[in-house]
């Protein structure tokens, strides 16, 4: 049994950016036998009307990852708010494996609240977790996500990612034909979107710093592609590159000190790394073919990239600082493989895959670079820009739905899928944040 602990405050980074219509999750596929859990509405006292329903946030979180099934509220036999009110036999009769109860307490006229919750294993009649979380009324949704993290880890053994966020680009076409672009961030489920940058010119390739305090991206605001970084809290921007030709695909190293990128300043596009402290630029590849789409290996020593040096796009790996001849090819059995990212284990590679010349479809897949076993995760035809959740459990990617760009997510075993359709514009190029705390 875990002891209670008091969290004095939950610190949430926020900006004053304007809020747009949010994405809205639709679960499109779940596991065959989801884990049954009863999430009882939390008893509330001293908080105003319209405050976030913490229990609803938790139930939605757990159902959205497809592995849990929350008992409908109208089917609840009772409404306990603490352990002394729980009768396990009631929930065993309802065939519930787990039970969450709690209460939210505030002081009228004061924005501070305390959320007490208790999470039980019904069959073992055991308290698994219990805490008092403190924060502001406006942070009730964050508190709900934090409770979801704890439940998910208790049940699956995997750290929950419900308090993470996503970056994405929204493109809109005006009736006049002119286009506008926004770089936005939102909760992992698309709620509470905030605009980080607006432009009449394209924005591309957003990427998080490892501490989630900054983002890097490509902007065409000077009519040429240039790489920028931006502090999320302050909005302060820094232009990183101003080289002739292509400046694209910025990706932070795992320690946050380096930025991999693609530059064509010397002719063909090649992979470079820039030290963000000294501004030293290191050339990584030197080949007349197109080398692009870099990503870092989990240990930060090597870069994975796409190259068409053999005639078709394939995935390669090279250690930073090694000779440009010391390149290892990782994919062989696809007509085109691109946009590769390693899972945390360093053996499995998420990528976009076109199987054959005759096949028009681009799908998200995982290849084990040791066994070369391939698992295709998606069955839509224009999937791109995969981004991995920090716990390695889900992949978010861009695809097309009813003629517009949307974000989909799929579990790494392909069993769970959900969609975040946009209320407006084409949504593209998702980037899942690291853990925020």
N, C-alpha and C positions, 0 to 999 in steps of 0.2 A: 504494500500500500504506500503510495506516495504521500509525503507530508504536505500540508498546505503551505503556501508561501504567498506573501503579499508583494505584488508588483506596484511600486509607488507611482510609476507613471509609464505611459507608453508614448514614445517620442515618434511623431510622424512628420516626415518631410512634406511640405506643401508649398505650392506656389499660388500666386494670385491670378493665374492665367484664366482666361474665359472658358467656360464649360460649354461643350457642344453636345448634341444628341449622342447618347452612349450606345456602345455595342450591347447586344443582348444575347445571352447564351441560349442555344437550342441543343439539347442532347440528341444526337443522331444515332448513337449506338452505344450500348453498355454490355457488361458481362452477363452471362446467362443466369447466374445465381448471385445477385448482389447481396451484400451483407445487410440484414435487417437491423435498423436502429430506430428507436423512439426518441425524438427530440421534442421534449415538452416545452411549450411556451413559457418563457421565464416570467416569474412573478415580478411585477414592477411597482415601485412606490416612489413618489417624489420626483417623477420626471414628467415633462409635458407631453401633450398629444403630438403625434407625428415623429417621435423618436424612433430610431432604427430598431427593428425587431431582431434582436441578437439570435434567438433560436432559429428564426427563418433564414438568417444569413448562414448559420452553420448547416442547416438542412440542405440549403441550396448548394453550398460548397461541396458537401459530401456526395450529393447526387450528381453533380456536374462532372465529377471525375469518373462516374459510371460504376464504381465499385460498391456503392452503398444504395440502399433503398430506405428512405425515411417513411415512417408510418404516417398516414394522413391524419391530420389533426382531429377530424371528426370521428376517427376510430379510437382515439385515446380513451382508456377506461378511467383514468384519473389524472390529476394535474399536480403532482408533487413538485415542490420547489427545493427540498433538501432531503438528506438521507433518512431522517426520522419519519418521513412521509412515504417512503418507498416500500412497497410490498412486492417482492420479486416474483411471487407466484402469479400476480396479475400479468406481468410482462412475459413470463414464461408461457402462459396460456396464449398470449398474443404472438408467440413464436418470434420474439424480439431477442437478438443476441446482445444488444447494447442499449443503454439508456442514458440520456443526458437530461439533467434538471438544473435549475438555477434561478437566480433572482437578480434584478437590477434595482439599485437603491440610489436615490439622489436626494438633494435638499432643494425644496422650492426656492427659486430665485438664484440658485447656484448652479453653474454648468458642470460641476464635478460629479462623477458617478462612480459607484463601485459595482462590479459584476462578479457575483459569486456563482461558481458552477461546480457540479459534481458529475463525474462520468463513471458508469458502472458496467461491469461484465455481468449480464443478467444470469447466465447459466451457472457461473461460479459464485454469484451473489457477492461480488467483490468490488470495492471502490478502486478504480484504476488511477484516477487523477482528480484533483480538486484544488482550486485556486481562488483568490480574490484579485481581480484585475481592476486597476484604477485608471481613470482617464477623464476626458471631457465628453459631454453628450455627443459632440460631433465625431467622436472617435469610436462610437459603439460598433460601427461596421468593422473597423480595424480589430476591435476586441473579438468580435465574432469570428473573423478570419484566424485570429491567433488561437482561439479555442478549436477551430477546425484543424489547424496544424497539429495540435496536441493529440486530438482524437485519431487523426490519420496515422501519426507515428506510433501511437499505442497499439493500434490494430494491425498495421502493415509492417512496422519496423522501419519505414522510410520517412525521412523528414518531410513534413508537409510544405507545400509551396503556395498556400492560399494568401499569404501576405506579400507575395511578389507582385510585380507590375510588368506591363508590356509597353514597348514603343511600337509605333506604326505610322505609316504615311497615308493621308487621305487626299485623294485627288478629286476635284469637282469640276465639271464642265458647265459654264454659264450658258444661258440661251443665246448669248451673242457669239458663242464659240470660244471665248477666252477661258483659260484654265486657271485654277488656283490650287495651292497645295498647303497642307498643314502637317507638321510633325506633332504627334500627340503622344501622351502617355496615359495609361489607365491602370486600374486594378487588373489582375490576371484575367478576370471574368468580363472585362470591358466596362465596368462601372466607373463612375467619377472621372471621365476623361478630362484632360487638361491640355491646352495648346502650348507647346514649347516654341514653335516657330511658324509664322505664316509667310508665304511667298507667292508671287505670280510666276515664279520659275520652279522647275522640278527640285524636289528634295529626295535624296536616295540614301540607301545603306545605313540606317541608324544602328548604333551599337552602344551598349552600356559599358562604362568603366567597371572594374571589379568591385569597387566600393559603392557603386550605384549613385555616386554624387555627380557624375558627369556623363554626357553622351557625346558621341562623335557621329558625324554624318557628312554627306556630300550635298552642297547647295550650288545651284546654277545662277545665283542672284547677280553675279557679275557677267552673266551670259556664258561663263566657262565653268566647268566642274572644279570645285575647290573643296578641300576638306576643312571642316571646322570642329572644334569641341565647344561644349556649352555646359556651364554649371547649372544644374537643375534648380537649386534653391534661389540663386541670384539672377539667373538668366544671362550672366556674363559670358561672352563668346570670345573665342580665340581662333584666328585663321591659322591653320597648320601648314598648308601648302599653297604655293602659287607658281607651280611649274608649268611649262608649256605642255599642251596635250592633255591626256587623261590624268586626272587625280581622283582616285575612286577607292571604294571598298575598305574604309578604315576599320580596323579591329584591334581593340586593346589586348595587350598581353595579359596573362593571368596575374602578374604582379602590378599591372597598371602603369608601368614605367615606359612601355614601348607601344608604338602604334604601327601595326602592319598595314600596308596600303599597296595600291597598284598605281604606277606612274609610267608614262610613255615619253618622258622628257628626252630620252636618248634614241627614240625610234619606236620599237615594238613595246607593247605593255609588259612590264616585268614587276616582280614582287620586291618591295623595299620595306625596311623597318626604320622608323624614326624614333630616336630617344627623346621623350617629351621633356626631359630635364636639360639636356645639353643641346638639343636640336640636331645632333649628329644623325646623318642619313646613311644607312647601311644597305647596300645592294644585296639581295638574296638570290635572285635568279638572273640569268643573262642568256637569253635565247631569242632567236628571230621569230619564234611562234608567239602566240598570245598566252601569257601566264596571268591568271586573274583569280578572284574570289578566295583570298587567303583566309585561313583560320589557324588558331594555335593548337598545338597538342596540349593536353592537360598539364604537362610538366613545364610548359613555356619554353622548351628548348628548340622545338621544330615548328615548321609551318606546313600546313596542308593547303594545296591549291589546285586549281583546274588549269590544264594546259591542252592545247590542240597540237602539240609538237609531233604526235604520231598520226595526225590527219583528222582525228575526231576528239572531242573533249573527253578527257580522262582525269583521274585524280592522282596526284603525286604528293610526295613529302620530301622536305629538305630541312636539314638542321641549319639554324641561323649561324652564319659565320663559316659554314662549310663551303667547299668549292662548288661552283654552279654545276659541275659535272656529277656531284654526289647526290643525284636525285633518285628517289625510289618510287617506282610506279605502284599504285595500290589497287587499281581496278583494271580488269581485262575483259570481263564477260558482258559488257553493255555497249550499245552503240554510242551512247553519250552518257557520261556521269559528271555531275557538277554540284556546286554548293555544298561541299562536304564539311561536316562538323563531327568531332569525336565525342562519344559518350564519355562520362567521367572515368570509365574503366580503361580507356586508352586503346581498346581492342576493336570496338564496334563503331562504325562510321555511318552517321546519318548523311544521306545525300539525295539529290534529285536524279532520277534514272529514266532514260529512254532505252528500252530493251533492244529494239532492232530498227533498222532503217525504215522498214515498212510500218512500224508502229508510230502513230501520231501522238501518243500519250506520254506525259511526263509525270512521274509518280514519286512519292517519298518512300525511300527504302533504307534498310540498314544492312551493311555488309560487315562480316567479321573478317578482319584483314589477315588473321591466322588461318582460318578454315575456308575462307572465301564463301561461306554460306550467306545467302541473301534472303532477307525477309521483306517483301513488299507490303507497305502499311496502308496505302491509300488506293482507291479505285476510281478517283476522278481523273480528268485528262490533262489539266493544265496547272499542276501543283508546283509551287516554287517557294524559295526563301525559307527553308526550314530553320526553326530556332528551338533550342532545347531548354526545357525547364531546368532550374538549377539542381533539382533532386534527381534528374535523369529519367523521370517517369513519363513525361509527355513531350510531344513535339508540336509546336504551333507553326503553321505555314499558310501561305496565301494561295487561294484558288478562285475559281469562277463559280458563281451560283446565280442563275436567272439573269445572266448577262452582266453582272457586276462583280467587282472584286470583294471578297470576304476573307475572313480568317477562320481556319479550321484548326482543330487540335486532335491528335491521335496518340494513344498510349504506345509505348515502345514495343508492345506485343501485338498491337493492331486491334485489340479487343474493344477499346473504349474510344469513342469519337464525340466531339461536340463542336458546335459552330457559333461564331460571333458575328452574325450578319449586321451590317451597318445600316443605320437609318438614312444615311445620305452619302453619296460619293462612292468612289472605289477605294477600298482599303487594301493596302499592300505592304510588303516588307516588314513583317513583325520581328521584334527582338525581345526575347524574354529576359527579364532582369535577373541578376544574381539574388541571393537571399539578402533581404534588407535589414536583418537584425540577427 
